[in-house]
């Protein structure tokens, strides 16, 4: 008995066909109930020349109008019996609530269908952008550094595309927590978030990798061995891409973060002599912390240089270096060879 009841509930509430049937049954029940109530309480629609069938049809039509159109009850006179007005008001409110539920169900299903089409056929068309494969909460800080670097670049603008195995809203929320005024600080840096699996070739083909300026691989795990496994899997996925969709076709530099040094050799082997830079963020952090302890002044300077917030290293031609010094530091500096 319990198994049969579970099966009925599954078919009735757990399938679109069952939900449509339940909504249709509820609509029919409200219309027939309203018609029966008017049949008992109201003689306003009696027609001396009409037969019982036509009278029933009139009451059904009145009940349908109250159910579907909330304004139908305004056709009743104010001096109608209180019971008639009460029934009209109750069935009008019940029909209004039902239509809200029914229209909400339609909107929800249409929205789900449109989101499915967006995921199935959507792609990011870009040129000269930076791609980040993978997402974790620390990626928001990486985006801040990239945005600062792009804003301080010659073009003063940039585009960053992020694809991660989490919901787009989750990525946007975590970024908003770290940078609540992103648009104010980086107005010309455009961000595009995509939800997908970076190790799947179909998802990689949707982010214009052949046109990318740079590609950064980020592991979603904080555990070193698991994070390195994810980075190696992403390198394998990039190697499996056809030449028409591969970032290697235009010499796009790829930056991969390896936590354990023993896995760096494997990552270099997977790069296949391509432009892949293997870095160890954990090693850089450990060295910076050690330098802060051993030499606080040098450690503080290194921490400032690691950020793009106004402490950029600029490369100037040798012939312009002395002129820059003379203009900004020592105006009395004489031009010598």
C-alpha positions as CSV (number, residue, x, y, z in Angstrom):
1,X,0.0,0.0,0.0
2,X,2.8,2.4,0.9
3,X,4.6,1.6,-2.3
4,X,1.5,2.3,-4.4
5,X,0.9,5.6,-2.6
6,X,4.6,6.6,-3.2
7,X,4.2,5.7,-6.9
8,X,1.0,7.8,-7.1
9,X,2.7,10.8,-5.4
10,X,5.6,10.5,-7.7
11,X,3.5,10.5,-10.8
12,X,1.2,13.3,-9.5
13,X,3.8,15.7,-8.1
14,X,7.1,14.6,-9.6
15,X,6.2,14.9,-13.3
16,X,5.1,17.7,-15.6
17,X,2.2,15.6,-16.8
18,X,1.0,14.9,-13.3
19,X,1.3,18.6,-12.3
20,X,-0.7,19.7,-15.4
21,X,-3.4,17.1,-14.5
22,X,-3.5,18.3,-10.9
23,X,-3.9,21.9,-12.0
24,X,-6.6,21.0,-14.5
25,X,-8.5,19.0,-11.9
26,X,-8.3,22.0,-9.5
27,X,-9.6,24.4,-12.2
28,X,-12.5,22.1,-13.1
29,X,-13.4,21.6,-9.4
30,X,-13.5,25.4,-8.8
31,X,-15.6,26.1,-11.9
32,X,-18.1,23.3,-11.1
33,X,-18.2,24.3,-7.5
34,X,-19.0,27.9,-8.4
35,X,-21.6,26.8,-10.8
36,X,-23.3,24.5,-8.2
37,X,-23.2,27.3,-5.6
38,X,-24.9,29.7,-7.9
39,X,-27.4,27.1,-8.8
40,X,-28.4,26.9,-5.2
41,X,-28.2,30.5,-4.2
42,X,-28.9,32.7,-7.2
43,X,-32.0,33.2,-9.3
44,X,-30.6,36.2,-11.0
45,X,-29.8,34.3,-14.1
46,X,-33.1,32.4,-14.4
47,X,-34.6,32.6,-17.8
48,X,-38.3,31.9,-18.1
49,X,-38.0,30.8,-21.7
50,X,-34.8,28.8,-21.1
51,X,-34.6,25.1,-20.3
52,X,-32.6,23.5,-17.5
53,X,-29.7,22.8,-19.9
54,X,-29.4,26.5,-20.9
55,X,-29.7,27.7,-17.3
56,X,-26.9,25.3,-16.3
57,X,-24.8,26.7,-19.2
58,X,-25.4,30.3,-18.1
59,X,-24.3,29.4,-14.5
60,X,-21.2,27.6,-15.8
61,X,-20.3,30.6,-17.9
62,X,-20.7,32.9,-14.9
63,X,-18.6,30.6,-12.8
64,X,-15.9,30.5,-15.5
65,X,-15.9,34.3,-15.7
66,X,-15.4,34.6,-11.9
67,X,-12.7,31.9,-12.1
68,X,-10.6,33.4,-14.9
69,X,-11.5,37.1,-14.9
70,X,-11.3,38.8,-11.4
71,X,-13.5,41.7,-12.7
72,X,-16.5,39.5,-13.5
73,X,-18.0,40.0,-10.1
74,X,-18.4,43.7,-10.8
75,X,-21.3,42.7,-13.0
76,X,-23.4,41.7,-10.0
77,X,-25.6,44.3,-8.5
78,X,-24.8,45.6,-5.1
79,X,-28.3,44.7,-3.8
80,X,-27.8,41.0,-4.6
81,X,-28.3,38.7,-1.6
82,X,-25.3,38.6,0.7
83,X,-24.9,34.8,0.1
84,X,-24.6,35.4,-3.7
85,X,-22.0,38.2,-3.2
86,X,-20.0,36.1,-0.7
87,X,-19.9,33.1,-3.1
88,X,-18.8,35.4,-6.0
89,X,-16.1,37.0,-3.9
90,X,-14.7,33.6,-2.6
91,X,-14.6,32.0,-6.0
92,X,-13.2,35.1,-7.6
93,X,-10.3,35.1,-5.1
94,X,-9.8,31.4,-5.5
95,X,-9.6,31.7,-9.3
96,X,-7.2,34.6,-9.0
97,X,-4.9,32.6,-6.8
98,X,-5.1,29.6,-9.1
99,X,-4.2,31.7,-12.1
100,X,-1.2,33.2,-10.2
101,X,0.0,29.6,-9.5
102,X,-0.7,28.5,-13.1
103,X,1.0,31.4,-14.7
104,X,3.9,31.1,-12.3
105,X,4.3,27.5,-13.3
106,X,4.3,28.5,-17.0
107,X,6.9,31.2,-16.4
108,X,9.1,28.9,-14.4
109,X,9.1,26.2,-17.1
110,X,9.7,28.8,-19.9
111,X,12.6,30.2,-17.9
112,X,14.1,26.8,-17.3
113,X,13.8,26.0,-21.0
114,X,15.5,29.3,-22.0
115,X,18.3,28.7,-19.5
116,X,18.7,25.2,-21.0
117,X,19.0,26.7,-24.4
118,X,21.5,29.3,-23.1
119,X,23.7,26.6,-21.6
120,X,23.3,24.3,-24.6
121,X,24.1,26.9,-27.4
122,X,25.6,29.9,-25.6
123,X,29.3,30.9,-26.2
124,X,31.5,33.8,-25.4
125,X,32.8,35.7,-28.4
126,X,35.9,37.7,-27.5
127,X,39.3,38.8,-28.8
128,X,42.4,39.7,-26.8
129,X,40.8,38.6,-23.5
130,X,42.3,36.7,-20.5
131,X,40.8,33.4,-19.6
132,X,40.7,31.9,-16.1
133,X,40.0,28.1,-16.0
134,X,38.6,27.1,-12.6
135,X,37.1,28.9,-9.7
136,X,37.6,29.0,-6.0
137,X,37.0,31.8,-3.4
138,X,40.6,33.1,-3.8
139,X,40.0,33.6,-7.5
140,X,38.2,36.9,-6.6
141,X,41.5,38.3,-5.4
142,X,43.2,37.2,-8.6
143,X,40.6,39.0,-10.6
144,X,41.3,42.2,-8.5
145,X,45.0,42.0,-9.4
146,X,44.3,41.3,-13.1
147,X,41.8,44.2,-13.2
148,X,44.3,46.6,-11.6
149,X,47.0,45.5,-14.1
150,X,44.6,45.9,-17.1
151,X,43.5,49.3,-15.9
152,X,47.1,50.4,-15.6
153,X,48.0,49.1,-19.0
154,X,48.4,51.1,-22.2
155,X,44.8,50.4,-23.3
156,X,43.4,51.1,-19.9
157,X,40.8,48.4,-20.4
158,X,40.5,44.6,-20.7
159,X,38.2,41.6,-20.7
160,X,38.5,38.6,-18.4
161,X,36.5,35.4,-19.0
162,X,36.1,33.0,-16.1
163,X,34.7,29.5,-16.4
164,X,34.2,27.4,-13.3
165,X,32.4,24.3,-12.2
166,X,30.0,26.4,-10.0
167,X,26.9,28.5,-10.6
168,X,27.4,31.9,-12.2
169,X,25.5,33.6,-9.4
170,X,27.9,32.0,-6.9
171,X,30.9,33.5,-8.6
172,X,29.3,36.9,-8.9
173,X,28.3,36.9,-5.2
174,X,31.8,35.9,-4.0
175,X,33.4,38.6,-6.2
176,X,30.9,41.2,-4.8
177,X,31.8,40.2,-1.2
178,X,35.5,40.9,-1.9
179,X,35.0,43.9,-4.2
180,X,31.6,45.5,-3.4
181,X,32.4,48.5,-5.6
182,X,34.0,46.8,-8.5
183,X,32.3,49.0,-11.1
184,X,33.6,52.1,-9.3
185,X,37.3,50.9,-9.1
186,X,37.5,49.1,-12.5
187,X,34.9,50.6,-14.7
188,X,36.6,49.6,-18.0
189,X,37.4,46.0,-17.1
190,X,34.7,43.7,-18.3
191,X,34.0,40.3,-16.6
192,X,32.2,37.4,-18.1
193,X,31.4,34.4,-15.9
194,X,30.4,31.0,-17.4
195,X,29.3,27.9,-15.6
196,X,30.9,24.8,-17.0
197,X,33.5,22.1,-16.5
198,X,36.9,23.4,-17.7
199,X,38.1,19.8,-18.3
200,X,35.3,19.2,-20.9
201,X,36.2,20.0,-24.5
202,X,32.8,21.2,-25.4
203,X,32.9,23.9,-22.6
204,X,36.4,24.9,-23.6
205,X,35.3,25.5,-27.2
206,X,32.8,28.1,-26.1
207,X,35.2,30.7,-24.6
208,X,37.2,31.7,-27.8
209,X,40.5,30.2,-26.6
210,X,42.3,30.8,-30.0
211,X,41.7,34.5,-29.6
212,X,42.8,34.7,-25.9
213,X,45.7,36.9,-24.9
214,X,46.6,34.7,-21.8
215,X,45.2,31.7,-20.0
216,X,45.4,31.1,-16.2
217,X,44.7,27.7,-14.7
218,X,43.2,27.7,-11.2
219,X,42.5,24.6,-9.1
220,X,39.3,24.6,-7.2
221,X,40.7,22.5,-4.3
222,X,42.9,23.8,-1.5
223,X,44.4,20.4,-0.9
224,X,47.9,20.4,-2.7
225,X,47.8,17.0,-4.3
226,X,44.2,17.3,-5.4
227,X,44.8,20.8,-6.7
228,X,47.8,19.6,-8.7
229,X,45.7,16.7,-10.1
230,X,43.1,19.2,-11.3
231,X,45.7,21.4,-12.9
232,X,47.2,18.4,-14.8
233,X,43.7,17.4,-15.9
234,X,43.2,20.9,-17.3
235,X,46.5,20.8,-19.2
236,X,45.5,17.4,-20.7
237,X,42.2,18.9,-21.8
238,X,43.9,21.8,-23.5
239,X,46.2,19.4,-25.3
240,X,43.2,17.4,-26.5
241,X,41.6,20.4,-28.2
242,X,41.7,20.5,-32.0
243,X,43.9,23.2,-33.5
244,X,41.0,25.3,-34.5
245,X,39.9,25.7,-30.8
246,X,43.3,25.4,-29.1
247,X,45.0,28.4,-27.4
248,X,48.3,27.0,-28.6
249,X,47.4,27.9,-32.2
250,X,48.2,31.6,-31.6
251,X,51.0,31.2,-29.0
252,X,48.8,32.1,-26.1
253,X,50.8,31.9,-22.8
254,X,49.4,29.5,-20.2
255,X,50.1,30.0,-16.5
256,X,49.5,26.9,-14.3
257,X,49.9,27.0,-10.6
258,X,51.5,23.8,-9.1
259,X,51.5,23.4,-5.4
260,X,54.0,20.5,-5.0
261,X,57.3,20.8,-6.7
262,X,57.5,17.1,-7.5
263,X,54.5,17.6,-9.9
264,X,56.1,20.5,-11.7
265,X,58.1,18.1,-14.0
266,X,54.9,16.3,-15.0
267,X,53.2,19.6,-15.8
268,X,56.2,20.7,-18.0
269,X,56.1,17.3,-19.8
270,X,52.4,17.9,-20.5
271,X,53.1,21.3,-21.9
272,X,54.9,19.6,-24.9
273,X,57.4,22.4,-25.4
274,X,54.6,25.0,-25.7
275,X,54.4,28.4,-24.1
276,X,53.3,27.1,-20.6
277,X,54.6,28.8,-17.5
278,X,54.6,26.6,-14.4
279,X,54.6,28.6,-11.2
280,X,54.3,27.7,-7.5
281,X,52.2,30.2,-5.6
282,X,52.7,28.3,-2.4
283,X,56.5,28.5,-2.8
284,X,56.4,32.2,-3.5
285,X,54.2,32.8,-0.4
286,X,56.5,30.7,1.8
287,X,59.6,32.6,0.6
288,X,57.9,36.0,1.2
289,X,56.9,35.0,4.7
290,X,60.4,33.8,5.4
291,X,61.9,37.0,4.1
292,X,59.5,39.1,6.3
293,X,60.8,37.2,9.4
294,X,64.5,37.4,8.4
295,X,64.5,40.8,6.8
296,X,61.4,42.8,7.6
297,X,62.3,45.8,5.3
298,X,63.0,43.6,2.3
299,X,59.9,41.4,3.0
300,X,57.7,44.5,3.2
301,X,59.1,45.8,-0.1
302,X,58.5,42.4,-1.7
303,X,54.8,42.3,-0.6
304,X,54.3,45.8,-2.1
305,X,55.8,44.7,-5.4
306,X,53.5,41.6,-5.5
307,X,50.5,43.9,-5.8
308,X,49.6,46.1,-8.7
309,X,48.0,48.7,-6.5
310,X,50.2,51.7,-7.5
311,X,53.5,49.8,-7.2
312,X,54.0,48.7,-10.7
313,X,57.4,48.0,-12.2
314,X,57.6,50.1,-15.4
315,X,60.1,49.4,-18.2
316,X,61.5,52.5,-19.8
317,X,64.0,52.9,-22.6
318,X,67.5,53.8,-21.4
319,X,67.6,57.1,-23.3
320,X,64.4,58.2,-21.5
321,X,65.4,57.2,-18.0
322,X,67.7,60.2,-17.4
323,X,65.1,62.7,-18.7
324,X,62.4,61.2,-16.5
325,X,64.7,61.5,-13.5
326,X,65.5,65.1,-14.4
327,X,61.9,66.1,-14.8
328,X,60.5,64.4,-11.7
329,X,63.4,64.1,-9.2
330,X,66.4,66.4,-9.9
331,X,65.6,69.3,-12.3
332,X,69.3,70.5,-11.9
333,X,70.6,67.3,-13.4
334,X,72.8,68.1,-16.3
335,X,72.6,66.1,-19.5
336,X,75.7,64.0,-19.7
337,X,76.7,61.0,-21.7
